[in-house]
Amino acid sequence: MTRGLGRVFSGFKRLVTLSVMWSMKHPMYSVPLRSPSVRSMAVLPLPFGKPKDLSLPNATWGPEMMQLYEHYNSLCKVEVEAEGGQKKVPWKRIPGYNRLLKYATGGVYLSKMIQSKARLFTRNIREPGAAFEYALFINSEEEKCVGIWQVGHLLEGPPGHVHGGAIATIIDTVTGCLASLSGAVMTANLNINYRSPIQLGNTVVVESIVDKREGRKKFISCKVTSPDGTKLHTEATALFLSIDINQLLLGR
Ligand SMILES: CCCCCCCC/C=C\CCCCCCCC(=O)SCCNC(=O)CCNC(=O)[C@H](O)C(C)(C)COP(=O)(O)OP(=O)(O)OC[C@H]1O[C@@H](n2cnc3c(N)ncnc32)[C@H](O)[C@@H]1OP(=O)(O)O
C-alpha cells in the first residue's frame, strides 16, 4: 500500500516538475515534446516545489569557490543598457540538476528513450564535494560561458591530481553549455592541450567563447586556469554541431 502510494506520488512529482523544467530559459529545457498528454500535464500545480538546484553553494565549497561564486553571481544582478533604451541582465547562472531531462520521464514520448535511472555524468556522485562541484554562468550578449569548478578526491588521475578525462568532461560541459545557447548540439570534436596538472580539491575557472560559426557548426575555445588566472592548466578547442533533438531522442 505504502509502496503503491509512493509510486503514484513519485510519478506525479515527475509530471508536475516537468513544468518547472519547461519554463526554464535554456533551449535544452524546451525540448519540443509532441505528446499532447505531456503538454497538458505541464500546467499542473507544483505541490512538491522545485527540484534541487545543485549548482548552489554547499558546505564543501572552499573559500576560492565561494569567492568566485559571489563574483559571478553578483554579475547576474548587473543591468546593462540594451537596444531601445531597455535594460538587460546579460549574465545568468544556469541551474544544475542531476539529469537534463529527468522531469520528462513521465511523458509517453520520452519514457521509451531515456532510462529512468539516467544521471548527468557530472552530477552522478551524491556525496557533496567528492567529485564535481560547479556552477555555470552564461553571458548571452557576449556569447561567453564561465564555469567555476572545485574538483574532488574521486576524480584522481595521476597521484593527487585530476584525471585528464575529468578535465575533458569539465571542458565539454562548459563549452557544451555555451554551444547549446541557441539550440541542441552535440560535441563533434574536442581538442585538448594539458599544460599543467590540477591538484585534487583545487578550484579552477573555465572560460569559453564562440570563435566562429559556419552553418550548423560552432567553433568554441576554452581555457582552464587557477582562480586568479595566473596559472594556465588547460587549453581546448571544440566543434559542436547543431542537431535535431527529436532525432537524438528517437535514436535515428
Ligand atoms: C547535448 C547538449 C547539451 C546541452 C546542455 C544544456 C544545459 C546546460 C547545462 C549543463 C551542460 C551540460 C553539457 C553537456 C555537454 C555534453 C555534450 C556531449 O558530450 S555530446 C556527446 C559526445 N558527442 C557525440 O556522441 C557525437 C557523436 N557524433 C554524432 O552524433 C555526429 O557525428 C554529429 C551529430 C556530431 C554530426 O553528424 P551529422 O550527421 O549531423 O553531420 P555530418 O554530416 O557528419 O557533418 C556535418 C558537418 O560537420 C563536419 N564534421 C562532423 N564531425 C566533425 C568532426 N569530428 N570534425 C570536424 N568536422 C566535423 C562534417 O565534415 C560536415 O562538414 P561540411 O558540412 O561538409 O562542411
Ligand as a Chemical Component Dictionary entry (heavy atoms), coordinates in Angstrom:
data_LIG
# 
_chem_comp.id                   LIG 
_chem_comp.type                 NON-POLYMER 
_chem_comp.pdbx_formal_charge   0 
_chem_comp.three_letter_code    LIG 
# 
loop_
_chem_comp_atom.comp_id 
_chem_comp_atom.atom_id 
_chem_comp_atom.alt_atom_id 
_chem_comp_atom.type_symbol 
_chem_comp_atom.charge 
_chem_comp_atom.model_Cartn_x 
_chem_comp_atom.model_Cartn_y 
_chem_comp_atom.model_Cartn_z 
_chem_comp_atom.pdbx_ordinal 
LIG C1  C1  C 0 23.706 17.735 -25.751 1  
LIG C2  C2  C 0 23.840 19.209 -25.420 2  
LIG C3  C3  C 0 23.910 19.619 -24.043 3  
LIG C4  C4  C 0 23.165 20.824 -23.715 4  
LIG C5  C5  C 0 23.149 21.235 -22.298 5  
LIG C6  C6  C 0 22.204 22.334 -21.882 6  
LIG C7  C7  C 0 22.053 22.568 -20.431 7  
LIG C8  C8  C 0 23.272 23.165 -19.796 8  
LIG C9  C9  C 0 23.618 22.518 -18.550 9  
LIG C10 C10 C 0 24.674 21.722 -18.454 10 
LIG C11 C11 C 0 25.589 21.482 -19.571 11 
LIG C12 C12 C 0 25.835 20.036 -19.871 12 
LIG C13 C13 C 0 26.591 19.967 -21.200 13 
LIG C14 C14 C 0 26.942 18.578 -21.575 14 
LIG C15 C15 C 0 27.525 18.616 -22.959 15 
LIG C16 C16 C 0 27.853 17.252 -23.413 16 
LIG C17 C17 C 0 27.910 17.206 -24.904 17 
LIG C18 C18 C 0 28.397 15.867 -25.331 18 
LIG O1  O1  O 0 29.254 15.308 -24.727 19 
LIG S1  S1  S 0 27.707 15.160 -26.692 20 
LIG C19 C19 C 0 28.361 13.508 -26.654 21 
LIG C20 C20 C 0 29.606 13.316 -27.452 22 
LIG N1  N1  N 0 29.332 13.507 -28.847 23 
LIG C21 C21 C 0 28.775 12.556 -29.594 24 
LIG O2  O2  O 0 28.468 11.479 -29.167 25 
LIG C22 C22 C 0 28.548 12.930 -31.039 26 
LIG C23 C23 C 0 28.599 11.739 -31.935 27 
LIG N2  N2  N 0 28.582 12.201 -33.315 28 
LIG C24 C24 C 0 27.427 12.499 -33.924 29 
LIG O3  O3  O 0 26.350 12.324 -33.379 30 
LIG C25 C25 C 0 27.538 13.041 -35.310 31 
LIG O4  O4  O 0 28.770 12.752 -35.854 32 
LIG C26 C26 C 0 27.337 14.611 -35.303 33 
LIG C27 C27 C 0 25.954 14.968 -34.785 34 
LIG C28 C28 C 0 28.403 15.305 -34.475 35 
LIG C29 C29 C 0 27.483 15.072 -36.762 36 
LIG O5  O5  O 0 26.722 14.238 -37.560 37 
LIG P1  P1  P 0 25.750 14.846 -38.672 38 
LIG O6  O6  O 0 25.277 13.679 -39.479 39 
LIG O7  O7  O 0 24.697 15.700 -38.029 40 
LIG O8  O8  O 0 26.654 15.799 -39.519 41 
LIG P2  P2  P 0 27.751 15.419 -40.638 42 
LIG O9  O9  O 0 27.064 15.426 -41.952 43 
LIG O10 O10 O 0 28.529 14.217 -40.269 44 
LIG O11 O11 O 0 28.722 16.661 -40.506 45 
LIG C30 C30 C 0 28.246 17.973 -40.775 46 
LIG C31 C31 C 0 29.455 18.834 -41.000 47 
LIG O12 O12 O 0 30.300 18.808 -39.806 48 
LIG C32 C32 C 0 31.599 18.276 -40.132 49 
LIG N3  N3  N 0 32.046 17.427 -39.035 50 
LIG C33 C33 C 0 31.355 16.446 -38.421 51 
LIG N4  N4  N 0 32.080 15.883 -37.468 52 
LIG C34 C34 C 0 33.271 16.511 -37.495 53 
LIG C35 C35 C 0 34.436 16.379 -36.730 54 
LIG N5  N5  N 0 34.556 15.472 -35.737 55 
LIG N6  N6  N 0 35.470 17.207 -37.001 56 
LIG C36 C36 C 0 35.389 18.135 -37.963 57 
LIG N7  N7  N 0 34.270 18.319 -38.750 58 
LIG C37 C37 C 0 33.255 17.510 -38.497 59 
LIG C38 C38 C 0 31.387 17.474 -41.413 60 
LIG O13 O13 O 0 32.586 17.350 -42.148 61 
LIG C39 C39 C 0 30.356 18.315 -42.127 62 
LIG O14 O14 O 0 31.029 19.435 -42.644 63 
LIG P3  P3  P 0 30.590 20.118 -44.045 64 
LIG O15 O15 O 0 29.120 20.482 -43.861 65 
LIG O16 O16 O 0 30.776 19.068 -45.086 66 
LIG O17 O17 O 0 31.479 21.313 -44.166 67 
# 
loop_
_chem_comp_bond.comp_id 
_chem_comp_bond.atom_id_1 
_chem_comp_bond.atom_id_2 
_chem_comp_bond.value_order 
_chem_comp_bond.pdbx_ordinal 
LIG C1  C2  SING 1  
LIG C2  C3  SING 2  
LIG C3  C4  SING 3  
LIG C4  C5  SING 4  
LIG C5  C6  SING 5  
LIG C6  C7  SING 6  
LIG C7  C8  SING 7  
LIG C8  C9  SING 8  
LIG C9  C10 DOUB 9  
LIG C10 C11 SING 10 
LIG C11 C12 SING 11 
LIG C12 C13 SING 12 
LIG C13 C14 SING 13 
LIG C14 C15 SING 14 
LIG C15 C16 SING 15 
LIG C16 C17 SING 16 
LIG C17 C18 SING 17 
LIG C18 O1  DOUB 18 
LIG C18 S1  SING 19 
LIG S1  C19 SING 20 
LIG C19 C20 SING 21 
LIG C20 N1  SING 22 
LIG N1  C21 SING 23 
LIG C21 O2  DOUB 24 
LIG C21 C22 SING 25 
LIG C22 C23 SING 26 
LIG C23 N2  SING 27 
LIG N2  C24 SING 28 
LIG C24 O3  DOUB 29 
LIG C24 C25 SING 30 
LIG C25 O4  SING 31 
LIG C25 C26 SING 32 
LIG C26 C27 SING 33 
LIG C26 C28 SING 34 
LIG C26 C29 SING 35 
LIG C29 O5  SING 36 
LIG O5  P1  SING 37 
LIG P1  O6  DOUB 38 
LIG P1  O7  SING 39 
LIG P1  O8  SING 40 
LIG O8  P2  SING 41 
LIG P2  O9  DOUB 42 
LIG P2  O10 SING 43 
LIG P2  O11 SING 44 
LIG O11 C30 SING 45 
LIG C30 C31 SING 46 
LIG C31 O12 SING 47 
LIG C31 C39 SING 48 
LIG O12 C32 SING 49 
LIG C32 N3  SING 50 
LIG C32 C38 SING 51 
LIG N3  C33 SING 52 
LIG N3  C37 SING 53 
LIG C33 N4  DOUB 54 
LIG N4  C34 SING 55 
LIG C34 C35 SING 56 
LIG C34 C37 DOUB 57 
LIG C35 N5  SING 58 
LIG C35 N6  DOUB 59 
LIG N6  C36 SING 60 
LIG C36 N7  DOUB 61 
LIG N7  C37 SING 62 
LIG C38 O13 SING 63 
LIG C38 C39 SING 64 
LIG C39 O14 SING 65 
LIG O14 P3  SING 66 
LIG P3  O15 DOUB 67 
LIG P3  O16 SING 68 
LIG P3  O17 SING 69 
# 
